[in-house]
C-alpha cells in the first residue's frame, strides 16, 4: 500500500495538470522494472538454495540503500501547489475522511466504477500473462530459459514505456475515454497470438514476442490512465483511497482468475478444421483474456461522467493572486 497506492496522490501534489498522467504512469508502472529485473537476475541466481539466499541478500541490500536515500531526500509537498485544482482544495480546507467513508463516497460517485473496471481488466491480464509466461513462451516455440526470461523482462519494460508515452498524450489532450477504448481494442488484438497456432505455419516465435511486447505497450497504460480518470471524476476525493480500491480490486480479481486461467491453459479449441490454410487452434486462457478485454471495452464505452478535476483546473484563469491567497490561508 505504501508504494502501489500513492502515485495519484504524488502526481496531484507535485505535478501540473498536464504532467499528472505521465507522472502516475512512471511511478505506478515502474513496479514492472522490479519484475523485469526479477526475471533476469532471479532467473539466473535463484536456481538453487545457495542462489536463493544470495538473491534475498541482494534484495535486502538494495532495499536498505533505497530506504536510506528516501529518508534523506523525502519532502512532503512543494512550496506551492502545482495546479489550480490543488489550490482549490487547499483554499476549501479539504480534509481526507476515514478510509471506509471515502470508499462509500467513491462508489456513489457517477463514473467511478467504469475506470475501476478498466483498471481491473488491465492488471488481471498483465498479471496472468506474467504468471504463465513460461507456458506462453514454450507453446510458441521459445523454450530456453534465458529466452523466456528476456521475453518476460521485455513485456514488463513495454508496460512502462507504453504508460509513459500514452500517458504523455493523455496529459496533453485529456482524452481518457478514446485512449482507453483504443488500448482495450489493441489488447484484444495482441492477446490472440499468445495462444494461436496455425497448423500450416507452426510455431512463430518472432510473432509471439512481437505480440507480447505489443500487449505490454497497449494493456499496461490502461492502469495509470484510469487511475487518473478515477481521481478526476471523483475530485476532490482522497487520491490514495481511489488507488487503494483499484489495487485491491485488481489484485483480488487477478488472484481469483489465476486458477481459472491455469485450467484454461489446457483447453484447446480448433477452428476451420476443413480449410487447411486456415486450420488453427487457440488456447482457452487466451480466449479468457480476450473475453475480459471485450466485456470491459463494451462497459467502458458507456462512460460519460464529467471530469471534475479537469474542470477545476480550467475554470479559474491564470490569476497569480490566487496563489498569494493560498499562502495566506495556509499560514
C-alpha positions in Angstrom: 0.0 0.0 0.0 2.9 2.4 0.6 4.1 2.2 -3.0 1.3 1.0 -5.3 -1.4 3.2 -3.8 0.4 6.6 -3.6 1.2 7.5 -7.3 -2.0 9.5 -8.0 -1.5 11.4 -4.7 2.1 12.2 -5.5 1.1 13.3 -9.0 -1.6 15.6 -7.7 0.7 17.0 -5.0 3.8 17.6 -7.2 2.9 17.8 -10.8 0.9 20.2 -13.0 -2.3 19.2 -14.7 -0.5 18.5 -18.0 2.0 16.2 -16.3 0.0 14.0 -13.9 -0.8 11.1 -16.2 2.8 10.7 -17.2 3.9 11.0 -13.5 1.4 8.4 -12.4 2.3 6.1 -15.3 6.0 6.4 -14.4 5.5 5.8 -10.6 2.8 3.1 -11.0 4.4 1.1 -13.8 8.0 1.4 -12.5 7.0 -1.6 -10.4 7.3 -3.5 -13.7 11.0 -2.7 -13.7 11.4 -4.6 -10.5 9.5 -7.5 -12.0 11.7 -7.3 -15.2 14.9 -7.4 -13.0 13.4 -10.4 -11.1 13.1 -12.2 -14.5 16.7 -11.5 -15.4 18.5 -11.6 -12.0 16.2 -14.0 -10.3 16.2 -16.4 -13.2 20.0 -16.7 -13.1 20.5 -16.5 -9.4 17.6 -18.3 -7.8 18.2 -21.7 -9.3 19.3 -23.5 -6.1 19.3 -22.9 -2.4 22.5 -21.0 -2.3 21.4 -18.8 -5.2 18.1 -18.1 -3.4 19.9 -17.0 -0.3 22.2 -14.7 -2.4 19.2 -13.3 -4.2 17.4 -12.4 -1.0 20.6 -10.9 0.4 20.9 -8.7 -2.7 17.2 -7.6 -2.4 17.8 -6.7 1.3 20.8 -4.6 0.4 19.0 -2.8 -2.4 16.0 -2.1 -0.1 18.3 -0.7 2.6 20.0 1.6 0.2 16.7 2.8 -1.3 15.3 3.4 2.2 18.2 5.5 3.3 18.0 7.5 0.1 14.3 8.1 0.6 14.7 9.2 4.2 17.5 11.7 3.2 15.6 13.2 0.3 11.9 13.0 1.2 9.8 16.1 1.1 6.1 16.2 2.0 5.0 18.8 -0.6 6.3 21.6 -2.9 6.4 25.2 -1.8 3.2 26.0 -3.7 0.5 23.8 -5.2 1.3 22.9 -8.9 -2.3 23.1 -10.2 -5.5 25.1 -9.8 -7.4 22.1 -8.6 -4.9 21.6 -5.8 -5.1 25.3 -4.9 -8.8 25.0 -4.7 -8.6 22.0 -2.4 -6.3 23.9 -0.1 -8.5 27.1 -0.1 -11.5 25.0 0.7 -9.6 23.2 3.5 -10.4 19.8 2.2 -9.7 17.0 4.7 -9.3 13.4 3.9 -12.2 11.4 5.5 -11.8 8.0 7.1 -11.0 5.3 4.5 -14.3 3.4 4.7 -16.2 6.7 4.3 -14.1 7.6 1.3 -14.8 4.2 -0.3 -18.5 4.6 0.2 -18.4 8.0 -1.4 -16.3 6.8 -4.3 -18.8 4.0 -5.3 -21.7 6.5 -5.1 -19.9 8.9 -7.5 -21.0 8.7 -11.1 -18.4 7.3 -13.4 -16.1 5.8 -10.7 -16.9 2.1 -11.4 -16.0 2.3 -15.1 -12.3 3.3 -14.7 -12.2 0.8 -11.9 -13.3 -2.0 -14.3 -10.7 -0.9 -16.8 -8.0 -0.9 -14.2 -9.1 -4.4 -13.0 -9.1 -5.6 -16.6 -5.6 -4.4 -17.3 -4.0 -5.6 -14.1 -5.7 -9.0 -14.4 -4.4 -9.5 -18.0 -0.8 -8.4 -17.2 -0.7 -10.4 -14.0 -2.0 -13.6 -15.7 0.4 -13.3 -18.6 3.3 -12.6 -16.3 2.3 -15.6 -14.1 2.2 -18.1 -17.0 5.0 -16.5 -19.1 6.9 -19.8 -19.3 3.9 -21.7 -20.7 3.0 -18.9 -23.1 6.6 -18.8 -24.5 7.1 -22.6 -24.6 4.0 -23.3 -26.6 5.1 -20.6 -29.1 8.5 -22.1 -29.7 10.6 -20.2 -27.1 11.9 -23.0 -24.9 15.3 -21.9 -23.4 15.1 -20.3 -20.0 17.2 -17.2 -21.0 14.9 -16.5 -23.9 11.8 -16.8 -21.6 13.4 -14.5 -19.0 14.3 -11.9 -21.7 10.8 -12.1 -23.1 9.3 -11.6 -19.7 11.6 -8.7 -19.0 10.7 -7.1 -22.3 7.0 -7.5 -21.6 7.4 -5.6 -18.2 9.5 -2.9 -19.8 6.9 -2.5 -22.6 4.3 -1.8 -19.9 6.4 1.0 -18.5 7.2 2.5 -21.9 3.6 2.4 -23.1 2.4 4.0 -19.9 4.9 6.9 -20.2 4.2 7.5 -24.0 0.5 7.2 -23.9 0.2 8.9 -20.5 2.0 11.9 -22.1 -0.6 12.0 -24.8 -3.4 11.9 -22.3 -1.8 14.7 -20.4 -1.9 17.0 -23.4 -5.4 16.0 -24.6 -7.4 14.7 -21.6 -8.8 12.1 -24.0 -9.2 9.4 -21.3 -12.1 7.6 -23.0 -10.9 7.3 -26.6 -7.4 6.4 -25.5 -8.7 3.7 -23.1 -11.0 2.3 -25.7 -8.1 2.1 -28.3 -5.9 0.4 -25.7 -8.6 -2.2 -24.9 -9.1 -2.8 -28.6 -5.3 -3.2 -29.2 -5.2 -5.5 -26.1 -7.8 -7.8 -27.7 -5.7 -7.8 -31.0 -2.4 -8.6 -29.3 -3.6 -11.2 -26.9 -4.7 -13.6 -29.6 -1.3 -14.6 -31.0 -0.2 -15.6 -27.5 -2.3 -18.8 -27.8 -3.0 -19.1 -31.5 -1.3 -21.8 -33.6 -1.8 -22.0 -37.4 -1.3 -25.7 -38.3 0.3 -24.9 -41.6 2.7 -22.3 -40.3 3.5 -24.0 -37.0 5.2 -22.0 -34.2 6.2 -18.5 -34.9 8.5 -17.2 -32.0 9.0 -13.8 -33.7 5.3 -13.2 -34.0 4.8 -14.4 -30.4 7.4 -12.0 -29.0 6.1 -9.1 -31.1 2.5 -9.8 -29.8 3.8 -10.0 -26.2 5.6 -6.6 -26.5 2.5 -5.1 -28.2 0.3 -6.3 -25.4 2.5 -4.7 -22.8 2.5 -1.4 -24.8 -1.3 -1.4 -25.1 -2.6 -3.0 -21.9 -0.1 -1.6 -19.4 -1.1 2.1 -19.9 -4.7 1.4 -19.1 -3.9 1.3 -15.3 -2.3 4.7 -14.8 -4.7 6.4 -17.3 -7.7 5.1 -15.4 -6.2 5.8 -12.0 -6.0 9.4 -13.1 -9.5 9.2 -14.6 -11.0 7.9 -11.4 -9.3 10.7 -9.4 -10.6 13.2 -12.0 -14.3 12.1 -11.8 -14.3 11.9 -8.0 -12.5 15.2 -7.3 -11.9 16.4 -4.6 -11.6 12.8 -3.3 -8.7 11.2 -1.5 -6.3 10.1 -4.3 -4.8 7.3 -2.1 -8.3 5.9 -1.4 -9.1 5.8 -5.1 -5.9 3.9 -5.9 -6.3 1.6 -2.9 -9.7 0.5 -4.2 -8.3 -0.1 -7.6 -5.3 -2.0 -6.4 -7.3 -4.2 -4.0 -10.0 -4.9 -6.7 -7.4 -5.5 -9.4 -5.2 -7.9 -7.4 -8.1 -9.7 -5.9 -9.8 -10.4 -9.2 -6.5 -11.4 -10.9 -5.7 -13.7 -8.0 -9.2 -15.3 -8.4 -8.6 -15.6 -12.2 -5.3 -17.4 -11.9 -6.7 -20.8 -11.2 -9.3 -20.3 -13.9 -6.5 -19.4 -16.3 -4.5 -22.4 -15.2 -7.4 -24.7 -16.0 -7.9 -22.9 -19.4 -4.3 -23.3 -20.3 -5.0 -27.0 -21.1 -8.2 -26.3 -23.1 -7.6 -26.3 -26.8 -10.2 -25.1 -29.4 -9.7 -25.8 -33.1 -11.2 -23.6 -35.9 -11.6 -24.1 -39.7 -10.6 -27.8 -39.5 -11.8 -28.4 -43.0 -9.9 -25.5 -44.6 -6.2 -26.4 -44.5 -4.7 -22.9 -44.9 -6.9 -21.6 -42.0 -6.8 -24.6 -39.8 -5.7 -23.4 -36.4 -6.2 -23.9 -32.7 -6.4 -21.4 -29.8 -5.8 -22.0 -26.1 -8.5 -21.4 -23.5 -6.5 -18.9 -21.4 -6.2 -16.6 -24.4 -9.9 -16.8 -25.0 -10.4 -15.9 -21.4 -8.2 -12.8 -21.6 -9.8 -11.8 -24.9 -13.3 -12.0 -23.3 -12.2 -9.9 -20.3 -10.9 -7.2 -22.6 -14.0 -7.4 -24.8 -16.5 -7.1 -21.9 -14.5 -4.2 -20.5 -14.5 -2.5 -23.8 -18.3 -2.7 -24.1 -18.7 -1.5 -20.5 -16.2 1.4 -20.8 -17.9 2.7 -23.9 -20.8 3.8 -21.7 -18.6 6.3 -19.7 -20.0 9.8 -19.7 -19.1 11.3 -16.3 -17.8 14.9 -16.0 -14.1 15.4 -15.4 -14.4 17.4 -12.2 -10.7 18.0 -11.5 -10.0 19.0 -15.1 -12.9 21.5 -14.9 -11.5 22.9 -11.7 -8.1 23.3 -13.4 -9.7 25.2 -16.3 -12.2 27.4 -14.7 -10.2 29.7 -12.5 -8.0 31.5 -15.0 -4.3 32.4 -14.5 -4.5 34.9 -11.8 -1.4 34.7 -9.6 -3.2 36.4 -6.7 -4.9 33.1 -6.1 -1.5 31.6 -5.1 -1.0 34.5 -2.7 -4.4 33.9 -1.1 -3.5 30.2 -0.7 -0.2 31.1 1.0 -2.1 33.4 3.4 -4.7 30.7 4.1 -2.0 28.1 4.8 -0.3 30.4 7.3 
